[in-house]
Amino acid sequence: MSDANSPAAPAPLPRIQRIDIRHLSTEQLAGLGVSQIAYVRPVMMNGTVAYAIHAADGTPMAVADDQNLAVAAIRQHEMLPTLVH
């Protein structure tokens, strides 16, 4: 019997799926880090060097005038920045 003032039972924890990284599919490998990693690459825009920000899968996300600003923007969005030359 349940009392209206008694605390509710905790929700069950989600089941964690284990994956053997030695047997990742191409799609699984491509998806690793897409939402956590972004890279900065120098590009030419209107005759000036700018810094393009891309998701790990290569999707363009933004362009900054300064490399430090590009890295700061990535960190502000709680992502891990990396540089590509």
trRosetta pair geometry for C-beta under 8 A, 3 or more apart (Angstrom, degrees):
i j d omega theta_ij theta_ji phi_ij phi_ji
2 6 6.3 -131 -166 53 71 127
3 6 4.1 95 62 -16 96 106
19 23 8.0 -139 177 71 77 85
19 24 7.0 59 158 -92 121 83
19 28 7.1 -165 -171 -168 150 147
20 23 4.8 36 90 27 107 104
20 24 8.0 -147 94 -48 58 64
21 24 5.8 -6 -154 -37 50 111
24 28 4.3 -133 -164 90 93 120
24 29 4.6 115 125 -58 130 87
24 32 7.9 -11 -157 -41 157 124
25 28 4.7 96 49 7 77 101
25 29 7.0 -144 90 -4 40 87
26 29 5.8 -57 -148 39 29 111
26 30 6.2 29 154 -20 64 109
27 30 5.7 -55 -145 37 29 111
27 31 6.4 25 157 -19 63 111
28 31 5.9 -62 -150 37 29 110
28 32 7.2 48 152 -42 61 91
29 32 6.1 -36 -161 -1 36 115
30 34 7.7 34 142 -58 64 120
30 57 6.5 60 173 -115 89 105
31 34 5.6 -62 -158 -7 50 125
31 57 7.9 -2 -104 -74 39 122
32 56 7.7 -99 98 134 58 151
33 36 5.2 -87 -147 59 59 96
33 37 4.1 4 172 10 110 122
33 56 4.5 146 114 -105 97 172
33 80 7.9 -65 -154 50 106 119
34 37 7.4 -45 -91 46 10 84
34 55 5.8 35 -167 162 72 115
34 56 4.8 -128 -104 57 42 111
34 57 4.9 12 -119 -27 107 108
35 55 7.8 -9 -89 -152 34 117
35 79 7.8 -127 155 -107 45 104
36 56 7.5 15 61 -27 60 136
36 79 5.9 165 -174 -136 35 72
36 80 5.8 25 150 11 83 101
37 55 7.7 95 88 -172 62 56
37 56 4.2 65 79 -71 102 118
37 79 6.4 155 -103 -178 12 98
37 80 5.0 -31 -105 66 69 98
37 82 6.3 4 -169 2 104 117
38 53 5.6 17 164 -176 126 94
38 54 6.4 164 -162 82 78 39
38 55 5.7 -51 -107 -107 81 38
38 56 6.8 -94 -85 -45 35 66
38 61 6.5 -50 -138 23 130 149
38 74 4.6 -150 66 -128 127 118
38 77 7.8 46 -9 73 145 125
38 79 4.8 51 -1 133 106 144
38 80 7.4 156 24 73 64 47
38 81 6.0 -30 74 -106 85 60
38 82 7.5 170 88 27 39 75
39 53 7.5 165 84 -150 36 51
39 54 5.4 -18 61 62 83 93
39 56 7.1 98 -14 -100 97 50
39 81 7.2 118 -112 -165 33 59
39 82 4.8 -40 -104 76 84 86
39 83 6.8 134 -161 -116 84 12
39 84 4.8 50 165 -21 132 111
40 51 5.2 2 -171 178 106 110
40 52 7.1 152 -155 76 52 46
40 53 5.8 -22 -98 -97 71 67
40 54 8.0 170 -85 20 25 75
40 67 6.3 110 149 -147 146 79
40 70 4.6 111 -120 126 128 135
40 71 6.2 -60 -32 -66 151 73
40 74 7.2 -107 -52 -30 103 140
40 81 6.2 16 -17 -167 109 108
40 82 7.4 -177 17 87 75 38
40 83 5.3 -33 63 -110 95 65
40 84 7.0 176 76 21 42 77
41 51 7.1 150 70 -158 31 62
41 52 5.0 -24 64 61 87 98
41 54 6.6 10 7 3 115 118
41 83 7.8 138 -80 -165 48 58
41 84 4.6 -25 -87 69 95 107
41 85 8.0 -173 -130 -84 76 15
42 49 5.6 -19 -164 -163 109 105
42 50 7.5 143 -155 77 58 35
42 51 5.9 -39 -98 -101 53 68
42 52 7.7 120 -147 15 5 82
42 67 7.5 -34 -79 -84 90 107
42 85 7.9 17 18 -131 106 52
43 49 7.5 138 73 -154 34 56
43 50 5.5 -31 69 69 85 85
43 51 7.2 143 20 -110 81 17
43 52 4.6 48 -8 -22 131 114
43 63 7.2 -74 54 -127 128 114
44 47 6.8 8 -177 -109 103 15
44 48 7.1 141 -155 67 64 28
44 49 6.4 -44 -98 -95 59 49
44 50 7.4 111 -139 20 13 83
45 48 6.0 -36 71 65 70 81
45 49 8.0 72 25 -165 76 10
45 50 4.3 -1 17 5 121 134
45 63 6.6 79 -46 178 157 150
50 63 5.1 27 148 179 131 109
50 64 6.8 162 -175 79 86 36
50 65 6.0 -56 -125 -110 84 39
51 63 6.8 148 76 -160 45 61
51 64 4.9 -25 66 64 101 87
51 65 7.5 5 20 91 91 8
51 66 6.8 -37 10 102 130 16
51 67 4.9 149 -80 -93 154 57
51 69 7.5 145 54 66 132 87
51 70 4.1 -103 114 -35 129 151
52 60 6.3 -56 -173 -133 114 97
52 62 7.7 165 -157 91 51 42
52 63 5.3 -27 -101 -103 61 82
52 70 7.9 45 73 -130 11 142
53 60 7.6 98 80 -163 54 58
53 61 4.8 -62 106 67 97 103
53 62 4.5 7 46 58 120 83
53 63 7.0 -158 12 -78 79 30
53 64 6.7 55 -29 -8 110 102
53 70 5.3 -174 -66 -160 104 101
53 73 6.5 -89 -68 88 162 125
53 74 6.2 -168 -142 -67 127 100
54 58 5.6 -19 176 -149 132 30
54 59 6.3 148 -163 71 78 39
54 60 5.6 -46 -102 -99 82 44
54 61 6.2 159 -113 4 24 90
55 58 7.0 -30 71 40 74 21
55 59 4.2 7 34 53 116 97
55 61 5.8 106 -39 -46 80 118
62 70 7.6 178 96 -129 105 83
62 73 6.4 -93 80 137 151 154
64 67 7.6 143 91 -87 117 17
64 69 4.3 -168 180 99 136 107
64 70 3.9 -162 37 -68 136 81
64 73 6.3 -172 -65 -2 137 140
65 69 6.5 29 55 45 71 148
66 69 4.1 85 68 5 97 109
66 70 6.9 -162 92 -10 51 83
67 70 5.6 -53 -151 33 34 114
67 71 6.5 31 153 -16 66 104
67 83 7.8 23 -162 -111 119 119
68 71 5.8 -53 -148 38 33 109
68 72 6.2 35 153 -20 66 107
69 72 5.6 -54 -145 38 31 113
69 73 6.3 36 154 -23 64 103
70 73 5.8 -52 -150 31 29 112
70 74 6.7 30 152 -18 62 103
70 81 7.6 128 124 -138 80 135
71 74 5.7 -53 -154 34 34 112
71 75 6.4 30 152 -15 66 107
71 81 4.6 127 -138 145 76 174
72 75 5.7 -56 -146 40 33 109
72 76 6.1 40 153 -27 66 105
73 76 5.6 -49 -145 30 30 116
73 77 6.8 17 157 -7 61 106
74 77 6.2 -70 -159 43 30 101
74 79 4.8 -87 -179 76 82 107
74 80 7.5 -33 150 100 118 13
74 81 4.0 115 87 -76 149 101
75 78 7.5 39 -178 -81 40 24
75 79 7.1 -112 -86 59 26 62
75 81 6.3 -54 -48 -18 81 115
